[in-house]
Structure formats: structure tokens, C-alpha cells
């Protein structure tokens, strides 16, 4: 071993007691110098810590972003909402040969609305709606839409964001004005080359003036058989009073070789409960009112022609899944940190053997066992701390770069003019949200790994016999 590679021995402190700030700073300086003398070995030893720390941050960020998207999808439906829908009973068919009438009447009606109003101030908003699958036309262009007749509060309850114009107002509802608001896909299909605002759309034999266009929105997920997935982009909204006047309560349904009609006064009612979703009492209030609504409908409906959906149940299920998912991600990423710690211990044990003569010289110059222990322990901790900080930078780089990959692919395609340029980037759709606690957790664990896996090599170095260590040859 070259004598020039041996860091200078720490200055003995009078009284020899304690490992104070001065000794600690000197130990850190010696550790950094020792790591700098063996750059490649130090880099390889901290690589596992870098990978583990960056994995914790990146996995937690992508997992947090994905779960947040799912939770936001549920919250857009209103976690304190109760949705009651009309459902056609399986045995209620208007085309049945035993049916005396060609009209199938079922579902909610105005009497149910009056019953719901008995809950008083517990329900802050009540939004009835009717749905008509229709064809909307403008000039020669046509698009299949979901025509929704509802009240002005629908936009607030269902979080409808407008790209242009406005939603219809109370005056539109009271005066039965033929105004409409188009979903994003409906507007793009009917008006691909011009602004939809102020244009007239034909639907079910009537004309409707476009007063607003909704922003693009991701479809919501269904809840089994109780609520189907909704694609708001293909909607067309009109006032409920306008629909009652011009369309009526009977809706004709045509199919191959047959024609029937249905009479559904109210397709769906969305009620917002006066409760806080973030409190246990608020959630219990929502569930209690939901149970009362079910009992009320069972009492006044002879057949099960309704369904009650409480988005809060989905929200709680998603939150439980998020907790399990987060724990799994932390476990997976912690394995990388554990492997990195084993690598640190392996390197430190090899370092102890390599620096046996140096340890003997330090002991001969008056160094105590605790000084040798502190020196090697600090070296291990410095390595894992540096690795942890580098891992934070790498993890944050991944978090901020990966989500913009599709945009980068589009930019490359635009610059090069080649359709296949970085095509694989466009397939990356990972929402990310930085989880701040995971950063501190990853760095803290990496430092703890340094202390845990550096302790044994440090103690082994401190217990070497000085005379035998001086006799050791590299």
C-alpha cells in the first residue's frame, strides 16, 4: 500500500472523550477523501443505493398519480352524491305478446321527486335528468349523441367544465328555450372546421341553438350493474322543461321488424348530501340517507325498476386499494435499498482487509477503537447519503420526464416530419405526482442502511490487533 494513500490520522482530543462535532467533521472529510481515492469502487458500491432511492421516489410518484386519477374520476361524480336511476325490469317488455299496451312504463316519476324533498336541508341539490339516444345533425354532418335533458345545476353537480360559452340558465329552463350545450366530441364531429357557438343543431325534429361547448373529459368508470360508464364527450344538454314540452314522456324505440315505446318520466336523479366527505360523520350521513332512499323506493314501487348508487362506496374502496398498492410499491422499492446495503457491507469488509496496515498505524499513533469504528461507520454513511441524494435527483428526473414523453414524441415528429419518430414514446401514459414523504423516507432509509450495514465492518476494523495489523502486508 502506498503511504501517500493513507489519510492523515485524526488529531487526538485532550481527555480522549466523546465524538464531538469537530471529530465528526474530520471523520467526514477523511471519508470523502477515502472515497475520492477509489472513485470507481465507490461509484459501484453506491449504485445500488442510487437505484433503490430513485425506484422508491419514481414508483411512489407514478403510483400516486395513477391512484389520484382514479380517485378524481370518482370525485367528479361527487363523493357526497346519491344517484338514483330508472332501470327497466327484465320481465317488462313492451313487445311481449301478453302485453296489452305497446308502451312500457317504469322508473322514477315526479312523485318520487316529491318524496326525496322530504329529506329537507339534508339534500342541498337535486338534479333530475332524462336521456334520449338521438342523432344530432348540422348540414350534412351527423353524430350519435346522448341527449340529456336536465336542470342548470347539472353542470355543478357533475363538474362540467366549459371550453367556450355557457351552460343553460334558470331563464332557459323557466322559459323552455331551445338552447343546448355540446360535448367536446359532439362539437368536433358536427363542427370540425368552424366554431359551434351560435350555430343551430337539429335533433329529434327540433332546432337547438348552441350556447356552450364542454371541455374534453375522460369517461367515468362504471360500478358493476348499478351504474354504467359515462362518456360525457358525446353528450348534448338541453333544459328539462324544453324536453318535456317538445319530446314528451313517451320515447319510441325502433328495432329490426318491431317498434315499441317507453315511458320514463325521470331517467336519473342526482342528490348532493350536506356532508363533509373527509369526515367520518359526514360519510355516515351519506350512507344513512342512501339507505333511507332505498327503503322509500322499496315501499312505493311494486317492482325493482330503480337502482341506487353511492359513489362514496367506490371512493372508500379505491382508498383502501391505494393503501395496499402504496405498501406494495414501498416493499418492492425497499428490496433495492436492501440489496444496495448488502453491497455497501461487502465493499466495506473488503476495505477493512485492504486497509489493515493503515488501521494498525492509526492505533499505534494513539487512535482508540471508537475512533476507528467512527471512521469506517462515517465512510459507510457518507456513501449511502451521497447515493441517496443522487437517487433523489434521478427519481425526480424520471418523474418529470416520463409524463412529457408523448409530447416530446409529437415535437420530434413535427420537427423531423417522420411519422415513426420515437413512436414508442407516444405509448407512455403514466400520470405522476411527486410524493414528498417518499423523498424523505428514501433518503432516511438510505442513511439508515449505511449505519446498519456499516456497523459490522467498522467494529471488525476497530477490533484488529495493532501489532498484527502493522505486520500485515497488502
Beta strands, then each sheet from edge to edge (+ up, - down):
strand 1: 81-86
strand 2: 103-105
strand 3: 123-138
strand 4: 141-150
strand 5: 162-165
strand 6: 179-182
strand 7: 200-203
strand 8: 206-214
strand 9: 235-239
strand 10: 250-255
strand 11: 258-263
strand 12: 268-273
strand 13: 306-309
sheet 1: 5+ 8- 6- 9+ 4+ 3- 12+ 1- 13+
sheet 2: 2+ 11+ 10-
sheet 3: 5+ 8- 6- 9+ 4+ 3- 7+
end
